[in-house]
Amino acid sequence: MRKFLSYIGALAFLLSGGNAYAVELPPGAKKVTMEEFKALADGKHVKVEIFDFGKPVSADLVWSWKEGTITGKANVNGKIIDVKNKLSFKGDKACSASKGEKPTCHVIYVDGNMFYEVRDDMQVHAVSTVG
C-alpha cells in the first residue's frame, strides 16, 4: 500500500504499461512551466483520476508549494487511504514521493482547469480537475 501512496497526486507517479483505464492527452493541452502549473493548482482542491495502476484510483488532493506537499484522500480500488507526499520538481517535471520512496516525475499539460500528468512515453498518468 505504501507504493500506492508514493504515486498519487500528481502527485503520484508509478509508470506501468497501458491498460483499460488509459486516456488520451487532448490536442489542445499545452505543456506548461512549473510556474504556470503553480499558478493553476497551488493550494487548491484537485480531483484526480489515475490511469496507469491497473485498477481504479481517484483522489481529492491539495498541492502546496509552500509546504512542499501533496495531501488528501485517495480511493484505491474501493479502499480510502490518506495521502501525504513530498512535492518536488526536476527541470520541467513535477515529482511526488511518499516518505522513504524515490520520487516519480511527470511533465504537466494544461487544458482549461484540467491538468494532465504525462509520462516520458507520452502516456497520461493522471487527469486532475482544479476547483
Residue pairs with C-beta under 8 A, 6 or more apart in sequence:
1 76
1 81
2 98
2 100
2 101
3 14
3 101
4 12
4 53
4 57
4 74
4 76
4 81
5 12
5 74
5 81
5 83
5 84
5 85
5 98
5 101
6 12
6 13
6 14
6 85
6 96
6 97
6 98
6 101
6 102
6 104
7 13
7 14
7 50
7 53
7 96
7 104
8 48
8 50
8 57
8 59
8 61
8 70
8 74
8 76
8 83
8 85
8 96
9 46
9 48
9 59
9 61
9 63
9 70
9 72
9 83
9 85
9 87
9 96
9 126
10 48
10 63
10 70
10 94
10 96
10 106
10 108
10 115
10 117
10 125
10 126
10 128
11 48
11 61
11 63
11 70
11 83
11 85
11 87
11 94
11 96
11 117
11 126
12 48
12 50
12 57
12 59
12 70
12 74
12 83
12 85
12 96
12 104
12 117
12 125
12 126
13 95
13 96
13 103
13 104
13 105
13 106
13 117
13 125
14 52
14 53
14 104
15 52
15 104
15 119
15 120
15 121
15 125
16 52
16 53
16 54
17 52
18 52
18 123
19 51
19 52
19 54
21 50
21 51
21 52
21 53
21 54
21 55
21 56
22 51
22 52
22 123
22 124
23 49
23 51
23 124
23 127
24 124
25 109
25 116
25 118
25 122
25 124
26 111
26 116
28 111
29 109
29 110
29 111
29 116
30 109
30 110
30 111
31 92
31 107
31 108
31 109
32 40
32 108
32 109
32 110
32 115
33 92
34 89
34 92
34 94
34 108
36 110
37 94
37 108
37 110
37 115
38 65
40 110
40 113
40 115
40 130
41 63
41 115
41 128
41 130
42 63
42 64
42 65
42 66
43 62
43 63
43 64
43 65
43 66
44 62
44 63
44 130
44 131
45 60
45 61
45 62
45 72
45 130
45 131
46 60
46 61
46 62
46 63
46 128
46 129
46 130
47 58
47 59
47 60
47 128
47 129
48 58
48 59
48 60
48 61
48 74
48 126
48 127
48 128
49 57
49 58
49 126
49 127
49 128
50 57
50 58
50 59
50 125
50 126
51 124
51 125
51 126
51 127
52 119
52 123
52 124
52 125
53 76
55 76
55 77
56 75
56 76
56 77
56 78
57 74
57 75
57 76
57 77
58 74
58 75
59 72
59 73
59 74
59 75
59 83
60 72
60 73
60 74
61 70
61 71
61 72
61 74
61 83
61 128
62 70
62 71
62 72
63 69
63 70
63 87
64 70
64 71
64 87
65 87
67 87
68 86
68 87
68 88
69 84
69 85
69 86
69 87
70 83
70 84
70 85
70 86
70 87
70 96
71 83
71 84
71 85
72 82
72 83
73 80
73 81
73 82
73 83
74 80
74 81
74 83
84 98
85 96
85 97
85 98
86 96
86 97
86 98
86 99
86 103
87 94
87 95
87 96
88 95
88 96
88 97
88 103
89 95
90 103
90 105
92 107
93 105
93 106
93 107
93 108
94 105
94 106
94 108
94 117
95 103
95 104
95 105
95 106
96 103
96 104
96 105
97 103
97 104
106 117
106 118
106 119
106 125
106 126
107 117
107 118
107 120
108 115
108 116
108 117
108 118
109 115
109 116
109 118
110 116
113 129
113 130
113 131
114 127
114 128
114 129
114 130
115 127
115 128
115 130
116 124
116 126
116 127
116 128
117 124
117 125
117 126
117 127
117 128
118 124
118 125
119 125
